[in-house]
Amino acid sequence: MALATALRPLLPIPRFLRRPHLSRRTAFYLKFLLVISVALFLESAIHVRRHAIPRPPSDLDAPFLTQCQDPLAAAASTPRENATFVMLARNNEMHQALQAVQNIEQQFNQWFHYPVLFLNNEDWDPEFKRVLSAAVSGQSAFEVIAKEDWSFPPWMDTDAAHKLIKSQGDRGIFNGGKESYHHMCRFYSGYNASARVLPEGFAN
């Protein structure tokens, strides 16, 4: 009440708030809320204006291409890279691998015919090799990863490693309880780049 009395000379009650059904105290608080709302709106507007990022008057860089390329012309005019698609798969993943290869061929490789190397830590199923070879427009090869590249290193305590793998599985860590998953992660950490499984002359 004392605050309202002290501020009353500074905040005169607007005429539209001077209605018989509103007490002077209620009208004062409504006016006070109105002033606060206006102040917050102005602060927001100033903040937006200060931090706005102006749009450049024109594009700073010209686009590389303005339309889709003709894949046949691109394949004929662009030197083919010395490259190979590498896929790590298992025999029971034939349908998923086939879908991935078909997508690559449809979107890109049907014009460039890059080879595809399939890697597995087990011997390949002949049906897998037959189906995937037919789906690749270029060369295809199926190699088995060396056991030393898909296992625990000789210096590691395998008993402790198995306990940790089981602990990860018990805690619900994604694929943490699968030993093969850990071997895959180790292989991908660098052994895939150094593994001598690419047949000589495969990528040309």
KEVEX-406805 format. One record per atom (N, C-alpha, C, CB): residue number from 0; atom name; z, y, x. Coordinates in steps of 0.1 Angstrom, whole numbers. Atoms other than C-alpha are relative to their C-alpha. Glycine has a CB too. Layout:
- drenmar	kedo	pz	py	px
- NUM	CA	Z	Y	X
...
***
This chain:
- drenmar	kedo	pz	py	px
- 0	N	0	-12	8
- 0	CA	0	0	0
- 0	C	0	12	9
- 0	CB	12	0	-10
- 1	N	0	-11	-8
- 1	CA	8	23	28
- 1	C	-13	3	7
- 1	CB	11	-2	11
- 2	N	14	-1	-6
- 2	CA	-26	16	45
- 2	C	-9	6	-9
- 2	CB	-5	-14	5
- 3	N	9	-5	10
- 3	CA	-44	23	13
- 3	C	2	15	-2
- 3	CB	1	-8	-13
- 4	N	-3	-14	2
- 4	CA	-26	56	9
- 4	C	-5	8	12
- 4	CB	15	2	-2
- 5	N	4	-7	-12
- 5	CA	-33	66	45
- 5	C	-15	2	1
- 5	CB	5	-6	12
- 6	N	14	0	-1
- 6	CA	-70	58	43
- 6	C	-7	7	-12
- 6	CB	-6	-14	2
- 7	N	6	-5	13
- 7	CA	-76	72	8
- 7	C	-8	13	2
- 7	CB	10	1	-11
- 8	N	7	-12	-2
- 8	CA	-85	107	20
- 8	C	-13	-2	8
- 8	CB	8	11	7
- 9	N	12	2	-8
- 9	CA	-110	93	45
- 9	C	-11	-8	-7
- 9	CB	4	-7	13
- 10	N	9	8	7
- 10	CA	-126	69	21
- 10	C	0	3	-15
- 10	CB	3	-15	2
- 11	N	0	-4	14
- 11	CA	-132	87	-12
- 11	C	-6	-11	-9
- 11	CB	-7	13	-3
- 12	N	5	10	9
- 12	CA	-138	64	-42
- 12	C	-13	5	-6
- 12	CB	11	-4	-11
- 13	N	12	-4	7
- 13	CA	-174	65	-53
- 13	C	1	0	-15
- 13	CB	-12	-10	4
- 14	N	-1	-2	14
- 14	CA	-181	75	-88
- 14	C	-3	-13	-8
- 14	CB	-10	10	-5
- 15	N	3	12	8
- 15	CA	-196	41	-98
- 15	C	11	-10	0
- 15	CB	-13	-6	6
- 16	N	-11	8	0
- 16	CA	-164	25	-88
- 16	C	12	5	-8
- 16	CB	5	-2	14
- 17	N	-10	-6	8
- 17	CA	-143	48	-109
- 17	C	-1	-3	-15
- 17	CB	1	15	2
- 18	N	1	5	13
- 18	CA	-142	28	-140
- 18	C	14	-3	-6
- 18	CB	-8	-13	-1
- 19	N	-14	1	5
- 19	CA	-112	25	-164
- 19	C	6	-14	2
- 19	CB	-1	2	-15
- 20	N	-6	14	-1
- 20	CA	-109	-13	-160
- 20	C	3	-4	15
- 20	CB	-10	-10	-5
- 21	N	-3	2	-14
- 21	CA	-106	-10	-121
- 21	C	11	9	4
- 21	CB	-12	2	9
- 22	N	-11	-8	-5
- 22	CA	-74	1	-106
- 22	C	-5	7	13
- 22	CB	13	-9	3
- 23	N	3	-8	-12
- 23	CA	-75	26	-77
- 23	C	1	-9	12
- 23	CB	8	12	1
- 24	N	-2	9	-12
- 24	CA	-63	-1	-53
- 24	C	-12	-9	1
- 24	CB	13	-8	-1
- 25	N	12	9	0
- 25	CA	-91	-25	-64
- 25	C	-13	7	4
- 25	CB	-2	-6	-14
- 26	N	12	-7	-4
- 26	CA	-117	2	-61
- 26	C	0	4	15
- 26	CB	-1	13	-8
- 27	N	0	-3	-15
- 27	CA	-105	11	-26
- 27	C	-4	-12	8
- 27	CB	14	5	3
- 28	N	3	12	-8
- 28	CA	-107	-24	-14
- 28	C	-15	-4	-1
- 28	CB	9	-12	-4
- 29	N	15	2	1
- 29	CA	-142	-28	-28
- 29	C	-8	9	9
- 29	CB	-4	2	-15
- 30	N	6	-9	-9
- 30	CA	-152	3	-10
- 30	C	1	-4	15
- 30	CB	5	14	-2
- 31	N	-3	5	-14
- 31	CA	-136	-10	22
- 31	C	-9	-12	4
- 31	CB	15	-4	2
- 32	N	9	12	-3
- 32	CA	-155	-43	19
- 32	C	-15	4	1
- 32	CB	1	-10	-11
- 33	N	13	-5	-1
- 33	CA	-187	-24	13
- 33	C	-3	7	14
- 33	CB	-3	11	-11
- 34	N	1	-6	-13
- 34	CA	-182	-4	45
- 34	C	-1	-10	11
- 34	CB	11	10	3
- 35	N	0	10	-10
- 35	CA	-175	-35	65
- 35	C	-13	-8	0
- 35	CB	12	-10	-2
- 36	N	13	8	1
- 36	CA	-206	-53	51
- 36	C	-11	8	6
- 36	CB	-3	-2	-15
- 37	N	10	-9	-5
- 37	CA	-228	-23	60
- 37	C	1	0	16
- 37	CB	1	14	-5
- 38	N	-2	0	-15
- 38	CA	-213	-23	96
- 38	C	-5	-13	6
- 38	CB	14	3	3
- 39	N	5	13	-5
- 39	CA	-220	-60	100
- 39	C	-15	-1	-1
- 39	CB	7	-11	-8
- 40	N	14	1	2
- 40	CA	-255	-57	87
- 40	C	-7	8	11
- 40	CB	-5	6	-13
- 41	N	5	-9	-11
- 41	CA	-262	-28	112
- 41	C	1	-7	13
- 41	CB	6	14	0
- 42	N	-2	7	-13
- 42	CA	-247	-48	141
- 42	C	-10	-11	1
- 42	CB	14	-5	1
- 43	N	10	11	0
- 43	CA	-269	-78	132
- 43	C	-14	5	3
- 43	CB	0	-8	-13
- 44	N	13	-6	-2
- 44	CA	-300	-56	130
- 44	C	-2	5	14
- 44	CB	-2	11	-10
- 45	N	1	-5	-14
- 45	CA	-293	-40	164
- 45	C	-1	-12	10
- 45	CB	13	9	3
- 46	N	0	12	-9
- 46	CA	-286	-74	180
- 46	C	-14	-6	0
- 46	CB	10	-10	-5
- 47	N	13	6	1
- 47	CA	-319	-88	167
- 47	C	-11	9	7
- 47	CB	-5	-2	-15
- 48	N	9	-9	-6
- 48	CA	-338	-57	179
- 48	C	1	0	15
- 48	CB	2	14	-5
- 49	N	-2	0	-15
- 49	CA	-323	-58	214
- 49	C	-5	-13	6
- 49	CB	15	2	3
- 50	N	4	13	-6
- 50	CA	-330	-95	219
- 50	C	-13	-5	-4
- 50	CB	11	-10	-3
- 51	N	13	4	5
- 51	CA	-364	-97	203
- 51	C	-9	-1	12
- 51	CB	-5	9	-11
- 52	N	10	1	-11
- 52	CA	-391	-110	226
- 52	C	-14	4	-5
- 52	CB	-1	-16	4
- 53	N	13	-5	5
- 53	CA	-423	-90	222
- 53	C	-11	-9	2
- 53	CB	-3	14	6
- 54	N	12	9	-2
- 54	CA	-455	-109	217
- 54	C	-10	8	9
- 54	CB	-6	-3	-14
- 55	N	9	-7	-8
- 55	CA	-480	-101	244
- 55	C	-13	4	-7
- 55	CB	-5	-10	12
- 56	N	12	-5	8
- 56	CA	-510	-81	233
- 56	C	-12	-9	0
- 56	CB	-4	14	6
- 57	N	11	9	-1
- 57	CA	-534	-108	244
- 57	C	5	-12	7
- 57	CB	-12	6	7
- 58	N	-3	13	-7
- 58	CA	-534	-144	257
- 58	C	0	2	15
- 58	CB	-9	-11	-4
- 59	N	-1	-2	-14
- 59	CA	-523	-144	293
- 59	C	-9	-9	8
- 59	CB	15	-1	5
- 60	N	8	11	-6
- 60	CA	-541	-176	302
- 60	C	-11	-4	-9
- 60	CB	8	-11	5
- 61	N	11	5	9
- 61	CA	-575	-187	289
- 61	C	3	-15	-2
- 61	CB	-14	3	7
- 62	N	-2	15	3
- 62	CA	-574	-222	273
- 62	C	-9	-8	9
- 62	CB	-3	-3	-14
- 63	N	9	9	-8
- 63	CA	-587	-251	294
- 63	C	-12	-4	-8
- 63	CB	8	-12	5
- 64	N	11	4	9
- 64	CA	-608	-263	265
- 64	C	2	6	-13
- 64	CB	0	-16	-1
- 65	N	0	-6	13
- 65	CA	-617	-248	232
- 65	C	-3	-10	-11
- 65	CB	-9	12	0
- 66	N	3	10	10
- 66	CA	-627	-280	215
- 66	C	1	-14	7
- 66	CB	-15	2	-5
- 67	N	-2	14	-5
- 67	CA	-625	-318	219
- 67	C	-12	-3	9
- 67	CB	0	-10	-12
- 68	N	10	4	-10
- 68	CA	-644	-332	249
- 68	C	-8	-12	-6
- 68	CB	6	-3	13
- 69	N	8	12	3
- 69	CA	-672	-357	245
- 69	C	4	-11	10
- 69	CB	-15	3	1
- 70	N	-5	10	-9
- 70	CA	-656	-389	260
- 70	C	-11	-6	9
- 70	CB	7	-11	-7
- 71	N	11	6	-8
- 71	CA	-690	-403	271
- 71	C	-4	10	11
- 71	CB	-12	-3	-9
- 72	N	4	-9	-10
- 72	CA	-699	-371	289
- 72	C	11	2	11
- 72	CB	-3	14	-6
- 73	N	-11	-2	-10
- 73	CA	-664	-368	305
- 73	C	0	-12	9
- 73	CB	13	1	-8
- 74	N	0	12	-8
- 74	CA	-666	-404	317
- 74	C	-11	0	10
- 74	CB	-1	-13	-8
- 75	N	11	0	-9
- 75	CA	-700	-398	332
- 75	C	1	11	11
- 75	CB	-13	2	-8
- 76	N	-1	-11	-9
- 76	CA	-692	-365	349
- 76	C	13	1	8
- 76	CB	-2	13	-8
- 77	N	-13	-1	-7
- 77	CA	-656	-370	360
- 77	C	2	-12	9
- 77	CB	11	0	-10
- 78	N	-2	12	-9
- 78	CA	-649	-392	391
- 78	C	12	-8	-5
- 78	CB	3	5	14
- 79	N	-10	9	5
- 79	CA	-629	-422	381
- 79	C	11	-1	11
- 79	CB	-5	-14	-3
- 80	N	-11	1	-9
- 80	CA	-594	-423	397
- 80	C	2	-14	5
- 80	CB	13	6	-7
- 81	N	-4	13	-5
- 81	CA	-582	-452	418
- 81	C	14	-3	-6
- 81	CB	1	0	16
- 82	N	-12	2	8
- 82	CA	-557	-462	392
- 82	C	0	-13	-8
- 82	CB	3	12	-9
- 83	N	-2	13	7
- 83	CA	-544	-492	372
- 83	C	11	2	-10
- 83	CB	3	-12	9
- 84	N	-11	1	9
- 84	CA	-524	-495	340
- 84	C	8	-12	3
- 84	CB	-6	-1	-15
- 85	N	-10	11	-3
- 85	CA	-493	-516	346
- 85	C	9	-2	-12
- 85	CB	8	3	13
- 86	N	-8	3	11
- 86	CA	-475	-533	318
- 86	C	10	-12	3
- 86	CB	-8	-4	-13
- 87	N	-10	10	-2
- 87	CA	-442	-552	321
- 87	C	2	-7	-14
- 87	CB	13	5	6
- 88	N	-1	6	13
- 88	CA	-441	-578	293
- 88	C	5	-14	1
- 88	CB	-14	0	-8
- 89	N	-4	14	0
- 89	CA	-428	-612	283
- 89	C	-9	-8	-10
- 89	CB	15	-2	-5
- 90	N	9	8	8
- 90	CA	-446	-641	267
- 90	C	2	1	-15
- 90	CB	1	-15	3
- 91	N	-3	-1	15
- 91	CA	-429	-636	233
- 91	C	-3	14	-5
- 91	CB	15	-4	-2
- 92	N	3	-13	4
- 92	CA	-440	-600	232
- 92	C	-15	2	-1
- 92	CB	6	10	10
- 93	N	14	-1	0
- 93	CA	-477	-608	229
- 93	C	-6	10	-11
- 93	CB	-6	-14	-3
- 94	N	5	-9	10
- 94	CA	-482	-589	196
- 94	C	3	14	3
- 94	CB	6	-4	-14
- 95	N	-3	-14	-4
- 95	CA	-465	-558	208
- 95	C	-8	5	11
- 95	CB	15	2	4
- 96	N	9	-4	-12
- 96	CA	-484	-558	241
- 96	C	-14	2	-5
- 96	CB	1	-11	10
- 97	N	14	-2	5
- 97	CA	-517	-563	222
- 97	C	-1	13	-8
- 97	CB	-3	-12	-9
- 98	N	0	-12	7
- 98	CA	-509	-534	199
- 98	C	-1	12	10
- 98	CB	12	2	-9
- 99	N	0	-10	-9
- 99	CA	-502	-512	229
- 99	C	-14	1	8
- 99	CB	11	-2	11
- 100	N	13	0	-7
- 100	CA	-534	-522	248
- 100	C	-11	5	-10
- 100	CB	-3	-14	5
- 101	N	10	-5	9
- 101	CA	-555	-517	217
- 101	C	0	15	-3
- 101	CB	1	-8	-14
- 102	N	-1	-15	2
- 102	CA	-542	-482	212
- 102	C	-5	7	13
- 102	CB	15	4	-2
- 103	N	5	-6	-12
- 103	CA	-549	-474	249
- 103	C	-15	0	0
- 103	CB	6	-6	12
- 104	N	14	2	-1
- 104	CA	-584	-488	246
- 104	C	-7	9	-11
- 104	CB	-4	-14	-3
- 105	N	6	-8	11
- 105	CA	-591	-470	213
- 105	C	0	15	4
- 105	CB	7	-2	-13
- 106	N	-1	-14	-3
- 106	CA	-579	-436	225
- 106	C	-6	5	13
- 106	CB	14	4	-1
- 107	N	4	-5	-13
- 107	CA	-590	-436	261
- 107	C	-9	-10	8
- 107	CB	12	3	8
- 108	N	5	9	-10
- 108	CA	-599	-467	281
- 108	C	-13	-6	-4
- 108	CB	10	-11	3
- 109	N	13	6	4
- 109	CA	-629	-479	261
- 109	C	-12	8	7
- 109	CB	-2	1	-15
- 110	N	10	-8	-7
- 110	CA	-649	-451	280
- 110	C	2	-1	15
- 110	CB	0	14	-5
- 111	N	-2	-1	-14
- 111	CA	-633	-454	314
- 111	C	3	-14	6
- 111	CB	12	9	3
- 112	N	-1	14	-5
- 112	CA	-625	-491	317
- 112	C	9	-2	12
- 112	CB	-14	-6	3
- 113	N	-9	2	-10
- 113	CA	-595	-489	339
- 113	C	6	-14	-1
- 113	CB	12	10	0
- 114	N	-6	13	1
- 114	CA	-580	-523	348
- 114	C	15	1	-5
- 114	CB	0	-7	14
- 115	N	-13	1	5
- 115	CA	-547	-535	334
- 115	C	7	-12	7
- 115	CB	1	-2	-16
- 116	N	-8	10	-7
- 116	CA	-521	-554	354
- 116	C	12	-3	-9
- 116	CB	4	4	14
- 117	N	-12	4	8
- 117	CA	-495	-574	334
- 117	C	9	-7	9
- 117	CB	-5	-10	-12
- 118	N	-11	6	-8
- 118	CA	-462	-583	350
- 118	C	10	-7	-8
- 118	CB	6	11	9
- 119	N	-10	8	7
- 119	CA	-437	-610	340
- 119	C	9	-6	10
- 119	CB	-7	-10	-9
- 120	N	-9	7	-9
- 120	CA	-407	-625	356
- 120	C	-1	-15	-2
- 120	CB	14	5	-1
- 121	N	2	14	2
- 121	CA	-418	-659	343
- 121	C	-15	-4	0
- 121	CB	7	-5	-14
- 122	N	14	4	1
- 122	CA	-450	-679	343
- 122	C	-7	4	-13
- 122	CB	-2	-15	3
- 123	N	7	-5	12
- 123	CA	-476	-666	318
- 123	C	-4	-11	-9
- 123	CB	-11	9	4
- 124	N	5	9	10
- 124	CA	-484	-684	286
- 124	C	-15	2	0
- 124	CB	6	3	-14
- 125	N	14	-1	0
- 125	CA	-521	-692	286
- 125	C	-6	8	-12
- 125	CB	-7	-14	0
- 126	N	4	-8	12
- 126	CA	-524	-678	250
- 126	C	1	15	2
- 126	CB	7	-5	-12
- 127	N	-2	-14	-3
- 127	CA	-510	-645	261
- 127	C	-11	5	9
- 127	CB	14	2	7
- 128	N	11	-4	-9
- 128	CA	-535	-643	289
- 128	C	-13	1	-7
- 128	CB	-1	-9	12
- 129	N	13	0	7
- 129	CA	-564	-652	267
- 129	C	-1	12	-10
- 129	CB	-2	-13	-8
- 130	N	1	-10	10
- 130	CA	-556	-627	239
- 130	C	0	14	7
- 130	CB	13	-1	-9
- 131	N	0	-13	-6
- 131	CA	-548	-598	262
- 131	C	-12	3	9
- 131	CB	13	2	8
- 132	N	12	-2	-8
- 132	CA	-577	-603	285
- 132	C	-12	4	-9
- 132	CB	-4	-13	7
- 133	N	10	-4	9
- 133	CA	-600	-601	255
- 133	C	1	14	-5
- 133	CB	-1	-10	-12
- 134	N	-2	-13	5
- 134	CA	-585	-568	245
- 134	C	-2	11	10
- 134	CB	14	1	-5
- 135	N	2	-10	-10
- 135	CA	-590	-551	278
- 135	C	-15	2	3
- 135	CB	8	-4	13
- 136	N	14	-2	-2
- 136	CA	-624	-535	284
- 136	C	-3	-1	15
- 136	CB	-4	14	-5
- 137	N	2	1	-14
- 137	CA	-619	-535	322
- 137	C	5	-14	5
- 137	CB	6	11	8
- 138	N	-6	12	-5
- 138	CA	-604	-561	345
- 138	C	14	-1	-5
- 138	CB	-1	1	16
- 139	N	-14	2	3
- 139	CA	-571	-577	338
- 139	C	5	-11	9
- 139	CB	2	-5	-15
- 140	N	-6	10	-9
- 140	CA	-547	-596	359
- 140	C	14	-2	-5
- 140	CB	0	5	15
- 141	N	-14	4	5
- 141	CA	-514	-615	352
- 141	C	7	-5	12
- 141	CB	-1	-10	-11
- 142	N	-8	4	-12
- 142	CA	-489	-617	380
- 142	C	14	-2	-4
- 142	CB	-1	11	11
- 143	N	-14	3	2
- 143	CA	-454	-630	383
- 143	C	8	7	11
- 143	CB	3	-16	1
- 144	N	-8	-8	-9
- 144	CA	-427	-608	398
- 144	C	8	-10	9
- 144	CB	9	9	-7
- 145	N	-7	8	-9
- 145	CA	-411	-623	429
- 145	C	15	-1	-4
- 145	CB	-1	5	15
- 146	N	-14	3	4
- 146	CA	-376	-638	423
- 146	C	9	10	6
- 146	CB	4	-14	3
- 147	N	-9	-9	-7
- 147	CA	-360	-616	449
- 147	C	-1	15	-6
- 147	CB	-3	1	15
- 148	N	1	-13	6
- 148	CA	-373	-585	430
- 148	C	6	0	-14
- 148	CB	-14	4	0
- 149	N	-5	1	14
- 149	CA	-359	-598	397
- 149	C	13	-8	0
- 149	CB	-11	-6	-10
- 150	N	-13	7	-1
- 150	CA	-324	-609	406
- 150	C	10	9	6
- 150	CB	-1	-14	7
- 151	N	-10	-7	-8
- 151	CA	-292	-598	422
- 151	C	-3	0	15
- 151	CB	14	-5	-3
- 152	N	3	0	-15
- 152	CA	-296	-586	458
- 152	C	11	-9	7
- 152	CB	2	14	6
- 153	N	-9	10	-7
- 153	CA	-280	-611	483
- 153	C	14	6	4
- 153	CB	-7	-5	12
- 154	N	-13	-6	-4
- 154	CA	-252	-586	493
- 154	C	9	2	-12
- 154	CB	-2	12	7
- 155	N	-8	-3	11
- 155	CA	-239	-583	457
- 155	C	9	-11	-4
- 155	CB	-9	4	-12
- 156	N	-9	10	5
- 156	CA	-209	-601	443
- 156	C	-5	-3	-14
- 156	CB	15	6	0
- 157	N	6	3	13
- 157	CA	-226	-619	414
- 157	C	11	-3	-10
- 157	CB	-9	-13	2
- 158	N	-11	2	10
- 158	CA	-193	-630	398
- 158	C	5	13	-6
- 158	CB	12	-7	6
- 159	N	-4	-13	5
- 159	CA	-182	-594	396
- 159	C	-11	7	-9
- 159	CB	3	10	12
- 160	N	11	-5	8
- 160	CA	-217	-584	383
- 160	C	0	-6	-14
- 160	CB	-13	-2	8
- 161	N	0	6	13
- 161	CA	-215	-609	355
- 161	C	11	5	-8
- 161	CB	0	-16	2
- 162	N	-11	-5	8
- 162	CA	-181	-597	345
- 162	C	-3	14	-5
- 162	CB	13	0	9
- 163	N	3	-14	5
- 163	CA	-193	-561	343
- 163	C	-11	0	-11
- 163	CB	-5	8	12
- 164	N	10	1	11
- 164	CA	-224	-571	323
- 164	C	6	-5	-13
- 164	CB	-11	-10	5
- 165	N	-7	5	12
- 165	CA	-202	-590	299
- 165	C	8	11	-6
- 165	CB	9	-12	2
- 166	N	-8	-11	4
- 166	CA	-179	-560	297
- 166	C	-9	11	-8
- 166	CB	7	7	11
- 167	N	9	-10	6
- 167	CA	-208	-537	288
- 167	C	-5	-6	-14
- 167	CB	-12	2	8
- 168	N	4	5	12
- 168	CA	-219	-561	261
- 168	C	11	0	-10
- 168	CB	-4	-15	1
- 169	N	-11	0	9
- 169	CA	-184	-563	246
- 169	C	3	14	-5
- 169	CB	13	-5	8
- 170	N	-2	-14	4
- 170	CA	-183	-525	245
- 170	C	-11	6	-8
- 170	CB	2	9	12
- 171	N	11	-4	8
- 171	CA	-215	-524	226
- 171	C	-10	10	6
- 171	CB	5	7	-12
- 172	N	10	-8	-7
- 172	CA	-236	-506	253
- 172	C	-14	-6	-2
- 172	CB	4	1	15
- 173	N	14	5	3
- 173	CA	-273	-508	244
- 173	C	-5	-9	11
- 173	CB	-9	12	-3
- 174	N	6	10	-9
- 174	CA	-287	-539	261
- 174	C	9	-3	13
- 174	CB	-14	4	5
- 175	N	-9	1	-11
- 175	CA	-257	-537	285
- 175	C	4	-15	3
- 175	CB	11	8	-1
- 176	N	-4	14	-1
- 176	CA	-248	-574	279
- 176	C	-11	-9	4
- 176	CB	6	-4	-12
- 177	N	12	9	-4
- 177	CA	-283	-587	289
- 177	C	-2	1	15
- 177	CB	-12	4	-8
- 178	N	2	0	-14
- 178	CA	-286	-598	325
- 178	C	-14	4	4
- 178	CB	3	-13	6
- 179	N	14	-3	-3
- 179	CA	-324	-596	324
- 179	C	-3	15	-1
- 179	CB	-9	-7	-10
- 180	N	2	-15	2
- 180	CA	-322	-559	312
- 180	C	4	7	13
- 180	CB	8	5	-12
- 181	N	-5	-6	-12
- 181	CA	-302	-551	344
- 181	C	-10	-2	11
- 181	CB	13	-5	4
- 182	N	11	3	-10
- 182	CA	-329	-568	365
- 182	C	-12	8	-2
- 182	CB	-4	-15	0
- 183	N	12	-9	3
- 183	CA	-356	-548	348
- 183	C	3	14	5
- 183	CB	-2	0	-15
- 184	N	-4	-13	-5
- 184	CA	-337	-516	355
- 184	C	-1	1	15
- 184	CB	14	4	-5
- 185	N	1	0	-15
- 185	CA	-334	-525	392
- 185	C	-15	-1	4
- 185	CB	7	-12	5
- 186	N	14	1	-4
- 186	CA	-371	-534	393
- 186	C	-7	14	-2
- 186	CB	-7	-11	-9
- 187	N	6	-13	3
- 187	CA	-381	-501	377
- 187	C	6	11	9
- 187	CB	3	4	-15
- 188	N	-6	-10	-9
- 188	CA	-358	-482	401
- 188	C	-8	2	13
- 188	CB	14	-3	3
- 189	N	8	-2	-12
- 189	CA	-384	-486	428
- 189	C	-8	-12	5
- 189	CB	9	4	11
- 190	N	7	12	-4
- 190	CA	-394	-522	433
- 190	C	-14	-1	-6
- 190	CB	8	-12	-3
- 191	N	13	1	6
- 191	CA	-423	-518	409
- 191	C	-10	8	8
- 191	CB	1	6	-15
- 192	N	9	-7	-9
- 192	CA	-438	-493	433
- 192	C	-3	-7	13
- 192	CB	5	14	3
- 193	N	2	7	-12
- 193	CA	-434	-515	463
- 193	C	-4	-14	-1
- 193	CB	13	1	9
- 194	N	4	14	2
- 194	CA	-441	-549	448
- 194	C	-14	-2	3
- 194	CB	3	-4	-15
- 195	N	13	3	-5
- 195	CA	-471	-565	464
- 195	C	-6	-10	-10
- 195	CB	0	-5	14
- 196	N	5	9	10
- 196	CA	-485	-580	432
- 196	C	-14	4	-5
- 196	CB	9	-1	-12
- 197	N	13	-5	4
- 197	CA	-517	-559	428
- 197	C	-10	-7	8
- 197	CB	-1	15	1
- 198	N	11	7	-8
- 198	CA	-547	-581	437
- 198	C	-8	10	8
- 198	CB	-9	-8	-10
- 199	N	8	-9	-9
- 199	CA	-567	-566	465
- 199	C	-13	3	-7
- 199	CB	-2	-7	14
- 200	N	13	-4	6
- 200	CA	-597	-547	452
- 200	C	1	1	-15
- 200	CB	-10	-10	4
- 201	N	-1	0	14
- 201	CA	-583	-547	417
- 201	C	-3	14	-6
- 201	CB	14	-4	-4
- 202	N	3	-14	4
- 202	CA	-583	-509	413
- 202	C	-11	5	9
- 202	CB	13	9	0
- 203	N	11	-4	-9
- 203	CA	-615	-494	425
- 203	C	-3	15	-3
- 203	CB	-13	-8	-3
***
